């Protein structure tokens, strides 16, 4: 969807926007399921990148210390507990610039993926940059989806990260698609961006071919010691608007209400679900930020008449749309 159309949608009266988004959501998602995803940091801190929102960067003095890659047995304990609590997708994140085939740490990650896949959960990883060979091996090991957010607009991106480019992000996403994995790709609100930046970000994501399988919409959780520690909070209704426009822009994607939910009332979350959110990160921690408690999440879903989605490892990635070039392509 092009920027002009996104802008028109975003700027209409909120109730009109919500009515349109709800209609599109019900056309494409006839059930009441919400995908419950648990995110575990399997390698925390010490990252060489300078993402200005991230407490895991070694360039900033933050409370998050560097840790080694978790042992396979410890990861399996967490994955098994997540499955017992209702999660159907287990997402694992590592604070690296990227991984390279043939290295011991990549082999360790592949072993962890195989173990988690044996639990019949959907497996998602976020490991930084990937080449085609790394993407192929992750797919063969059992990864069903790869998370690689573009964070913000191409124009605002250099203000947030300087150690890699926006095009580097797009190349990794293309390698993931070519390997046959689903793409989980979204962004972060509250990075000092304008509304135009948010919509440009969504324009880029909505034009992926094939479309992303899921789109996380995060609200910045300012971390002490990072350049964005004093950033202004995201207004709840601005988040609701972005959820609604995302649903309209990519009707078949799961829209994931992600980081920042601790700052939201139950009523705001209910509006987000009404606007088209049908996936959440679930559990006590979201990488290095707090996440609502499991019991509260389950209670809210019950109050809203929503139910947990069953796991589906047989689900295939979205197919490219005919008559359009495969994307994403570099912006420059």
Beta strands, then each sheet from edge to edge (+ up, - down):
strand 1: 33-43
strand 2: 89-94
strand 3: 122-126
strand 4: 145-147
strand 5: 182-184
strand 6: 187-189
strand 7: 214-219
strand 8: 254-257
strand 9: 277-281
strand 10: 285-286
strand 11: 289-290
strand 12: 307-308
sheet 1: 5+ 4+ 3+ 2+ 1+ 9+ 8+ 7+ 6+
sheet 2: 5+ 4+ 3+ 2+ 1+ 12+
sheet 3: 10+ 11-
end
